[in-house]
Amino acid sequence: MSWKQVLDKYQYTLITGLILILLLLVLQMAYRWWIPRSSTLTEGTAQAYSVLKQQVNTKAGSWLRTLNTNMQEVQGDLLWNSEQQTGMLRLKNLPNPKVGYQYHLWAYDSHRPSDQPISVLVLDRGSGQQEWYLPLTANESILSPYKFELTLEPVDTQQTANPLVLLMVQF
């Protein structure tokens, strides 16, 4: 059987296969364009930020920058209310992390050893020039926070590299 006979015999199967492949490519491009990346972050509102900031027991602090040149343009601050165990993170101009890395927000509580920070938030992308208002909660109580650190860490948690501290808020 020659290739021309095979082509004639399976002509409709080949055409259907090509159409399905093109359809999958178009759907993948549409998915990437319409739906944001796989980050599960929840964006709050500026109004919720203002309400939390005005509450009596809310601590507020601005970002202290490290010498990392990628963080020089980052703006924002962090709010934490120990009674409600909630907070809000405001960020602007946070660049995307390099491939294979993510941002991680850690809280340091005076009631815990300093080598046992509490995980508060993980971000797989930056804010770009948008201003983000991100609600904060933790799985453990943060009764008396004295510091929050935003670090850059490998996505693969089995790597033993020390996290790079990029930004810090101290109360």
ROSE-4610 file (N, C-alpha, C; in Angstrom, 1 decimal, always signed):
// ROSE-4610
residu = [M/M/M/S/S/S/W/W/W/K/K/K/Q/Q/Q/V/V/V/L/L/L/D/D/D/K/K/K/Y/Y/Y/Q/Q/Q/Y/Y/Y/T/T/T/L/L/L/I/I/I/T/T/T/G/G/G/L/L/L/I/I/I/L/L/L/I/I/I/L/L/L/L/L/L/L/L/L/L/L/L/V/V/V/L/L/L/Q/Q/Q/M/M/M/A/A/A/Y/Y/Y/R/R/R/W/W/W/W/W/W/I/I/I/P/P/P/R/R/R/S/S/S/S/S/S/T/T/T/L/L/L/T/T/T/E/E/E/G/G/G/T/T/T/A/A/A/Q/Q/Q/A/A/A/Y/Y/Y/S/S/S/V/V/V/L/L/L/K/K/K/Q/Q/Q/Q/Q/Q/V/V/V/N/N/N/T/T/T/K/K/K/A/A/A/G/G/G/S/S/S/W/W/W/L/L/L/R/R/R/T/T/T/L/L/L/N/N/N/T/T/T/N/N/N/M/M/M/Q/Q/Q/E/E/E/V/V/V/Q/Q/Q/G/G/G/D/D/D/L/L/L/L/L/L/W/W/W/N/N/N/S/S/S/E/E/E/Q/Q/Q/Q/Q/Q/T/T/T/G/G/G/M/M/M/L/L/L/R/R/R/L/L/L/K/K/K/N/N/N/L/L/L/P/P/P/N/N/N/P/P/P/K/K/K/V/V/V/G/G/G/Y/Y/Y/Q/Q/Q/Y/Y/Y/H/H/H/L/L/L/W/W/W/A/A/A/Y/Y/Y/D/D/D/S/S/S/H/H/H/R/R/R/P/P/P/S/S/S/D/D/D/Q/Q/Q/P/P/P/I/I/I/S/S/S/V/V/V/L/L/L/V/V/V/L/L/L/D/D/D/R/R/R/G/G/G/S/S/S/G/G/G/Q/Q/Q/Q/Q/Q/E/E/E/W/W/W/Y/Y/Y/L/L/L/P/P/P/L/L/L/T/T/T/A/A/A/N/N/N/E/E/E/S/S/S/I/I/I/L/L/L/S/S/S/P/P/P/Y/Y/Y/K/K/K/F/F/F/E/E/E/L/L/L/T/T/T/L/L/L/E/E/E/P/P/P/V/V/V/D/D/D/T/T/T/Q/Q/Q/Q/Q/Q/T/T/T/A/A/A/N/N/N/P/P/P/L/L/L/V/V/V/L/L/L/L/L/L/M/M/M/V/V/V/Q/Q/Q/F/F/F]
num = [1/1/1/2/2/2/3/3/3/4/4/4/5/5/5/6/6/6/7/7/7/8/8/8/9/9/9/10/10/10/11/11/11/12/12/12/13/13/13/14/14/14/15/15/15/16/16/16/17/17/17/18/18/18/19/19/19/20/20/20/21/21/21/22/22/22/23/23/23/24/24/24/25/25/25/26/26/26/27/27/27/28/28/28/29/29/29/30/30/30/31/31/31/32/32/32/33/33/33/34/34/34/35/35/35/36/36/36/37/37/37/38/38/38/39/39/39/40/40/40/41/41/41/42/42/42/43/43/43/44/44/44/45/45/45/46/46/46/47/47/47/48/48/48/49/49/49/50/50/50/51/51/51/52/52/52/53/53/53/54/54/54/55/55/55/56/56/56/57/57/57/58/58/58/59/59/59/60/60/60/61/61/61/62/62/62/63/63/63/64/64/64/65/65/65/66/66/66/67/67/67/68/68/68/69/69/69/70/70/70/71/71/71/72/72/72/73/73/73/74/74/74/75/75/75/76/76/76/77/77/77/78/78/78/79/79/79/80/80/80/81/81/81/82/82/82/83/83/83/84/84/84/85/85/85/86/86/86/87/87/87/88/88/88/89/89/89/90/90/90/91/91/91/92/92/92/93/93/93/94/94/94/95/95/95/96/96/96/97/97/97/98/98/98/99/99/99/100/100/100/101/101/101/102/102/102/103/103/103/104/104/104/105/105/105/106/106/106/107/107/107/108/108/108/109/109/109/110/110/110/111/111/111/112/112/112/113/113/113/114/114/114/115/115/115/116/116/116/117/117/117/118/118/118/119/119/119/120/120/120/121/121/121/122/122/122/123/123/123/124/124/124/125/125/125/126/126/126/127/127/127/128/128/128/129/129/129/130/130/130/131/131/131/132/132/132/133/133/133/134/134/134/135/135/135/136/136/136/137/137/137/138/138/138/139/139/139/140/140/140/141/141/141/142/142/142/143/143/143/144/144/144/145/145/145/146/146/146/147/147/147/148/148/148/149/149/149/150/150/150/151/151/151/152/152/152/153/153/153/154/154/154/155/155/155/156/156/156/157/157/157/158/158/158/159/159/159/160/160/160/161/161/161/162/162/162/163/163/163/164/164/164/165/165/165/166/166/166/167/167/167/168/168/168/169/169/169/170/170/170/171/171/171]
x = [+0.9/+0.0/+0.9/+0.7/+1.5/+1.0/+1.8/+1.5/+0.2/+0.1/-1.1/-2.4/-2.3/-3.5/-3.8/-2.7/-2.9/-3.5/-3.0/-3.6/-5.0/-5.4/-6.8/-7.7/-7.1/-7.9/-8.2/-7.1/-7.3/-7.4/-7.9/-8.0/-8.8/-10.0/-10.9/-10.4/-9.7/-9.1/-8.0/-7.1/-6.1/-6.6/-7.6/-8.2/-8.8/-9.5/-10.1/-9.1/-8.0/-6.9/-6.3/-6.0/-5.4/-6.4/-7.7/-8.6/-8.6/-8.6/-8.6/-7.3/-6.2/-4.9/-5.0/-5.5/-5.6/-6.6/-7.7/-8.7/-8.1/-7.3/-6.6/-5.6/-4.9/-4.0/-4.7/-5.8/-6.6/-7.2/-7.7/-8.2/-7.2/-6.0/-4.9/-4.5/-4.4/-4.1/-5.2/-6.5/-7.6/-7.6/-7.3/-7.2/-6.1/-5.0/-3.9/-4.2/-5.0/-5.3/-6.5/-7.5/-8.7/-8.5/-7.9/-7.8/-6.4/-6.3/-5.0/-4.2/-2.9/-2.1/-2.6/-2.0/-2.6/-2.5/-2.2/-2.2/-3.5/-3.6/-4.8/-5.1/-4.3/-4.5/-5.8/-6.3/-7.6/-7.3/-7.8/-7.6/-8.7/-8.4/-9.4/-9.6/-10.2/-10.5/-9.8/-9.7/-9.1/-10.0/-11.3/-12.2/-12.0/-11.8/-11.6/-10.2/-9.3/-8.0/-8.1/-8.9/-9.1/-9.9/-10.8/-11.6/-10.7/-9.8/-8.9/-7.9/-7.4/-6.4/-6.9/-8.2/-8.8/-9.1/-9.1/-9.4/-8.3/-8.7/-7.8/-6.7/-6.9/-5.9/-5.1/-5.2/-4.5/-3.1/-2.1/-0.7/-0.4/+0.3/+0.6/+2.1/+2.7/+4.1/+4.4/+5.3/+5.7/+6.9/+7.0/+8.1/+9.5/+10.4/+11.8/+12.5/+13.2/+13.8/+15.2/+15.5/+16.9/+17.7/+18.9/+19.8/+19.5/+18.5/+18.2/+17.6/+18.3/+17.9/+16.6/+16.1/+14.8/+13.7/+13.9/+12.9/+12.8/+13.6/+13.7/+12.4/+11.7/+10.5/+9.2/+9.3/+8.2/+7.6/+6.3/+5.7/+4.6/+4.3/+3.2/+3.4/+2.5/+2.6/+1.8/+1.8/+1.2/+0.4/-0.8/-1.6/-1.9/-1.9/-2.2/-3.0/-4.1/-5.0/-4.9/-4.2/-4.1/-5.4/-6.3/-7.6/-8.4/-8.4/-9.2/-8.4/-7.1/-6.3/-6.4/-6.5/-6.5/-5.6/-5.2/-4.4/-4.6/-3.9/-4.0/-2.6/-2.3/-1.0/-1.3/-0.6/-0.8/+0.6/+0.5/+1.7/+1.5/+2.6/+2.6/+4.0/+4.2/+5.5/+6.3/+5.6/+6.4/+6.6/+7.9/+8.2/+7.8/+7.6/+7.4/+8.6/+8.5/+9.7/+10.3/+11.6/+12.3/+11.7/+11.9/+11.3/+11.8/+10.9/+11.2/+11.2/+10.8/+10.8/+9.4/+9.1/+7.9/+8.2/+7.3/+7.3/+6.6/+7.2/+6.6/+6.6/+5.4/+5.3/+5.3/+6.3/+6.4/+6.2/+5.5/+5.3/+6.1/+6.7/+7.5/+6.7/+6.5/+5.7/+6.6/+6.4/+7.3/+7.0/+5.9/+5.5/+6.1/+6.9/+7.5/+9.0/+9.7/+11.2/+11.3/+12.4/+12.6/+12.9/+13.3/+13.6/+12.3/+11.2/+9.9/+8.9/+9.1/+8.1/+6.8/+5.8/+4.5/+4.2/+3.9/+3.6/+2.3/+2.3/+1.0/+0.5/+1.4/+1.0/+2.1/+1.7/+2.6/+2.1/+3.0/+2.6/+3.5/+2.8/+3.6/+3.8/+3.3/+3.5/+3.6/+4.1/+4.2/+3.0/+2.9/+1.7/+1.9/+3.1/+3.3/+3.0/+2.5/+2.2/+0.8/+0.1/-1.2/-0.9/-1.9/-1.9/-2.7/-2.1/-2.9/-3.2/-4.4/-4.8/-5.1/-4.2/-4.4/-4.7/-5.8/-6.2/-5.2/-4.9/-4.0/-4.6/-4.4/-4.8/-3.7/-3.6/-2.6/-3.3/-2.7/-3.2/-3.0/-2.1/-1.7/-2.0/-2.2/-2.4/-1.1/-1.3/-0.2/-0.6/-0.2/-0.7/+0.1/+1.4/+2.2/+3.3/+2.9/+3.9/+4.9/+6.1/+7.1/+7.8/+7.6/+8.2/+7.5/+7.4/+6.9/+8.0/+8.3/+9.3/+8.7/+9.0/+8.7/+10.0/+10.0/+11.2/+11.0/+12.1/+12.1/+12.6/+11.8/+12.1/+11.9/+12.6/+12.4/+11.0/+10.3/+9.0/+9.1/+10.2/+10.5/+11.0/+10.1/+10.5/+11.5/+11.9/+13.0/+14.4/+14.5/+15.8/+16.1/+17.4/+17.8/+18.3/+18.1/+18.7/+18.0/+18.8/+18.2/+17.3/+16.2/+15.3/+16.0/+15.8/+16.4/+15.3/+15.6/+14.7/+14.8/+13.6/+13.5/+12.9/+11.9/+11.2/+10.8/+10.7/+10.5/+9.6/+8.7/+7.9/+8.2/+8.6/+8.8/+7.8/+7.3/+6.4/+7.1]
y = [-1.2/+0.0/+1.2/+2.1/+3.3/+4.4/+5.4/+6.5/+7.2/+7.3/+8.0/+7.2/+5.9/+5.0/+5.2/+5.2/+5.3/+6.7/+7.7/+9.1/+9.1/+8.5/+8.5/+7.7/+6.6/+5.8/+6.5/+7.2/+7.9/+9.4/+9.9/+11.3/+12.0/+11.5/+12.1/+12.0/+10.9/+10.7/+11.8/+12.0/+12.9/+14.4/+14.7/+16.0/+16.3/+15.3/+15.4/+15.6/+14.8/+14.9/+16.3/+16.8/+18.2/+19.2/+19.1/+20.1/+20.0/+18.8/+18.7/+19.3/+19.1/+19.7/+21.2/+21.8/+23.2/+23.8/+23.0/+23.4/+23.5/+22.5/+22.4/+23.6/+23.9/+25.0/+26.4/+26.5/+27.8/+27.9/+26.7/+26.7/+27.0/+26.5/+26.8/+28.3/+28.9/+30.3/+31.1/+30.8/+31.5/+31.4/+30.2/+30.0/+30.9/+31.0/+31.8/+33.3/+33.7/+35.1/+35.5/+34.7/+35.1/+34.8/+33.7/+33.4/+33.7/+34.4/+34.7/+33.5/+33.6/+32.5/+31.8/+30.7/+29.7/+30.2/+31.4/+31.9/+31.9/+31.5/+31.4/+32.6/+33.7/+34.8/+35.5/+36.1/+36.7/+38.2/+39.0/+40.4/+41.1/+41.8/+42.6/+43.9/+44.8/+46.1/+47.2/+48.3/+49.5/+49.9/+49.7/+50.0/+49.1/+47.8/+46.9/+47.3/+47.7/+48.1/+49.3/+50.3/+51.5/+51.2/+50.3/+50.0/+49.3/+48.4/+47.7/+48.7/+49.6/+50.6/+51.5/+51.8/+52.7/+52.1/+50.7/+50.1/+50.3/+50.4/+50.8/+49.8/+48.5/+47.5/+47.1/+47.8/+47.4/+48.1/+47.2/+47.7/+47.9/+49.0/+49.2/+49.5/+49.1/+49.3/+49.4/+50.2/+50.3/+49.3/+49.0/+48.1/+48.7/+48.0/+48.4/+47.6/+48.2/+47.5/+47.0/+45.9/+45.4/+46.0/+45.6/+46.2/+45.5/+44.7/+44.0/+45.0/+45.2/+46.3/+46.0/+44.8/+44.5/+45.0/+45.3/+45.7/+47.2/+48.0/+49.4/+50.1/+49.6/+50.3/+49.8/+48.8/+48.2/+49.2/+49.4/+50.3/+49.5/+50.0/+49.4/+49.3/+48.6/+48.5/+47.2/+47.0/+45.8/+46.2/+45.7/+45.9/+44.5/+44.5/+43.3/+43.7/+43.0/+43.1/+41.8/+41.8/+40.6/+40.1/+41.0/+40.5/+39.8/+40.3/+39.6/+38.6/+38.5/+37.6/+37.7/+39.0/+39.3/+40.4/+40.5/+41.7/+41.9/+42.9/+43.3/+43.7/+43.2/+43.6/+44.4/+45.6/+46.5/+46.4/+46.1/+46.0/+46.7/+47.3/+47.9/+47.8/+47.5/+47.3/+46.1/+45.1/+43.9/+43.1/+42.9/+42.1/+40.7/+40.0/+38.6/+37.9/+36.8/+36.1/+35.4/+35.1/+34.4/+32.9/+32.3/+31.0/+30.0/+29.2/+28.2/+28.8/+30.0/+30.7/+31.3/+31.5/+32.2/+33.1/+34.0/+34.9/+34.2/+34.4/+33.9/+34.9/+35.2/+36.1/+35.4/+35.7/+35.1/+36.1/+35.7/+36.5/+36.0/+36.9/+36.6/+37.1/+36.2/+36.5/+36.4/+37.4/+37.4/+36.2/+35.5/+34.4/+33.1/+33.1/+32.0/+32.2/+31.1/+31.2/+31.9/+32.7/+33.5/+32.6/+31.3/+30.4/+29.6/+30.0/+29.4/+30.4/+31.0/+32.0/+31.3/+32.1/+31.5/+31.9/+31.0/+31.2/+31.9/+33.0/+33.8/+33.8/+33.9/+34.0/+33.6/+32.9/+32.5/+33.2/+33.8/+34.4/+33.8/+33.4/+32.9/+33.9/+35.1/+36.2/+37.5/+38.5/+39.9/+40.7/+41.9/+42.7/+43.6/+43.7/+44.6/+46.0/+46.8/+48.2/+48.4/+47.3/+47.3/+47.4/+48.0/+48.1/+47.0/+46.1/+44.9/+45.2/+44.7/+44.7/+43.2/+42.6/+41.1/+40.9/+40.2/+39.9/+38.8/+38.9/+38.0/+37.3/+36.0/+35.2/+34.1/+33.5/+32.5/+31.3/+30.1/+28.9/+28.8/+29.6/+29.7/+31.1/+31.2/+32.6/+33.4/+34.6/+35.6/+36.7/+36.5/+37.3/+38.6/+38.5/+39.7/+39.8/+40.1/+40.1/+41.3/+41.0/+42.1/+42.3/+41.4/+41.5/+40.6/+41.1/+40.3/+40.4/+39.3/+39.3/+38.7/+39.3/+38.8/+38.2/+36.9/+36.2/+35.7/+35.4/+34.7/+33.3/+32.3/+30.9/+30.0/+28.9/+27.9/+27.3/+27.1/+26.5/+25.0/+24.4/+23.0/+23.1/+22.8/+22.9/+22.0/+21.0/+20.1/+20.7/+21.8/+22.5/+23.1/+23.1/+23.6/+25.0/+25.7/+27.1/+28.0/+28.9/+29.8/+30.8/+31.2/+32.1/+33.5/+34.2/+35.6/+36.6/+37.3/+38.3/+39.5/+39.9/+41.0/+42.3/+42.1/+43.2/+42.8/+43.9/+43.6/+44.7/+44.4/+45.3/+45.0/+46.0/+45.8/+46.8/+46.2/+47.0/+47.5]
z = [+0.0/+0.0/+0.0/-0.9/-1.0/-0.1/+0.1/+1.1/+0.6/-0.7/-1.3/-1.0/-1.0/-0.7/+0.8/+1.7/+3.1/+3.4/+2.7/+2.9/+2.5/+1.4/+0.9/+1.9/+2.5/+3.4/+4.7/+5.2/+6.5/+6.5/+5.4/+5.1/+6.2/+6.5/+7.4/+8.9/+9.2/+10.5/+10.7/+9.7/+9.8/+9.9/+9.1/+9.2/+10.6/+11.1/+12.4/+13.5/+13.4/+14.3/+14.3/+13.1/+13.0/+13.6/+13.3/+13.8/+15.4/+16.0/+17.4/+18.0/+17.4/+17.8/+17.8/+16.7/+16.6/+17.6/+17.9/+18.9/+20.3/+20.6/+21.9/+22.0/+21.0/+21.0/+21.2/+20.6/+20.7/+22.1/+22.6/+24.0/+25.0/+24.8/+25.8/+25.8/+24.6/+24.5/+25.1/+24.9/+25.5/+27.0/+27.5/+28.9/+29.5/+28.9/+29.5/+29.4/+28.4/+28.2/+29.1/+29.3/+30.1/+31.6/+31.9/+33.3/+33.9/+35.0/+35.6/+35.9/+36.2/+36.5/+37.7/+38.0/+39.0/+40.4/+40.7/+42.0/+42.7/+43.9/+44.6/+45.5/+45.3/+46.2/+46.0/+47.0/+47.0/+47.2/+46.2/+46.3/+47.1/+48.1/+48.9/+48.3/+49.0/+48.4/+49.2/+48.6/+49.3/+50.5/+50.4/+51.5/+52.7/+52.5/+53.6/+54.3/+53.5/+54.0/+54.9/+54.4/+55.2/+56.5/+56.5/+57.7/+58.7/+58.2/+59.2/+59.7/+58.9/+59.3/+60.4/+60.4/+61.4/+62.7/+62.8/+64.0/+65.0/+66.3/+67.4/+67.6/+67.5/+67.8/+66.6/+65.5/+64.3/+64.3/+64.1/+64.0/+62.5/+62.2/+60.8/+60.6/+59.5/+59.3/+57.8/+57.4/+56.0/+55.7/+54.4/+54.1/+54.2/+54.9/+55.0/+53.9/+53.0/+51.9/+52.3/+51.7/+51.8/+50.6/+50.5/+49.4/+48.1/+48.0/+46.7/+45.7/+44.6/+43.6/+43.0/+42.9/+42.4/+43.2/+44.5/+45.4/+45.6/+44.9/+45.2/+44.8/+43.9/+43.4/+44.1/+45.0/+45.7/+46.7/+46.7/+47.6/+48.4/+49.6/+50.3/+51.8/+52.4/+53.9/+54.3/+55.6/+56.2/+57.4/+57.6/+58.7/+59.4/+60.8/+61.5/+62.7/+62.9/+64.1/+64.9/+66.0/+66.8/+67.4/+67.8/+68.3/+67.3/+66.1/+65.0/+64.3/+64.5/+63.8/+62.3/+61.8/+60.4/+60.1/+58.9/+58.4/+57.0/+56.5/+55.1/+54.6/+53.4/+52.8/+51.6/+51.5/+50.3/+49.6/+48.3/+47.5/+46.1/+45.7/+44.3/+43.8/+42.5/+41.8/+42.3/+42.8/+43.1/+41.9/+41.5/+40.2/+40.4/+39.2/+39.3/+39.8/+40.6/+41.1/+39.9/+40.0/+38.9/+38.9/+37.7/+37.4/+38.5/+39.0/+40.0/+41.4/+41.6/+43.0/+43.2/+44.5/+44.9/+46.1/+46.3/+47.5/+48.7/+49.9/+51.0/+52.1/+52.7/+53.8/+55.2/+56.1/+57.4/+58.5/+59.5/+60.7/+61.9/+62.6/+63.8/+65.0/+65.9/+67.1/+68.4/+69.3/+70.5/+71.4/+71.2/+72.0/+71.5/+70.4/+69.8/+69.6/+69.5/+69.2/+67.8/+67.7/+66.5/+65.3/+65.5/+64.4/+64.0/+64.5/+64.1/+63.7/+62.5/+62.0/+61.6/+61.4/+61.0/+59.6/+58.7/+57.3/+57.2/+56.5/+56.4/+54.9/+53.9/+52.6/+51.6/+50.5/+49.4/+48.1/+47.4/+46.1/+45.0/+43.9/+42.8/+41.7/+41.9/+40.9/+41.6/+40.9/+41.4/+41.1/+41.6/+41.4/+40.2/+39.6/+38.5/+39.0/+38.2/+38.5/+39.2/+39.3/+40.0/+41.5/+42.2/+43.7/+44.2/+44.9/+45.5/+46.9/+47.3/+48.7/+49.0/+49.8/+50.0/+51.5/+51.7/+53.1/+53.6/+54.9/+55.6/+56.7/+56.8/+57.9/+58.1/+59.3/+59.5/+60.1/+59.9/+60.5/+62.0/+62.5/+63.9/+64.4/+65.7/+66.3/+66.3/+65.9/+66.0/+67.0/+68.2/+69.3/+69.4/+69.3/+69.4/+68.4/+67.1/+66.0/+66.2/+65.9/+66.0/+64.6/+63.7/+62.4/+61.4/+60.1/+59.0/+57.9/+57.3/+56.2/+55.0/+53.8/+52.5/+52.0/+51.7/+51.3/+49.9/+49.2/+47.9/+48.2/+47.8/+48.1/+46.9/+46.8/+45.7/+45.9/+44.8/+44.8/+45.3/+45.0/+45.4/+46.9/+47.8/+49.2/+49.7/+48.9/+49.3/+49.1/+48.4/+48.3/+49.6/+50.0/+51.3/+51.3/+50.2/+50.1/+51.2/+51.8/+52.8/+52.0/+52.5/+51.8/+51.8/+50.8/+50.6/+51.1/+52.1/+52.7/+51.7/+51.2/+50.3/+50.9/+51.7/+52.4/+53.8/+54.7/+56.1/+56.7/+57.5/+58.3/+59.8/+60.5/+62.0/+62.7/+63.8/+64.7/+65.9]
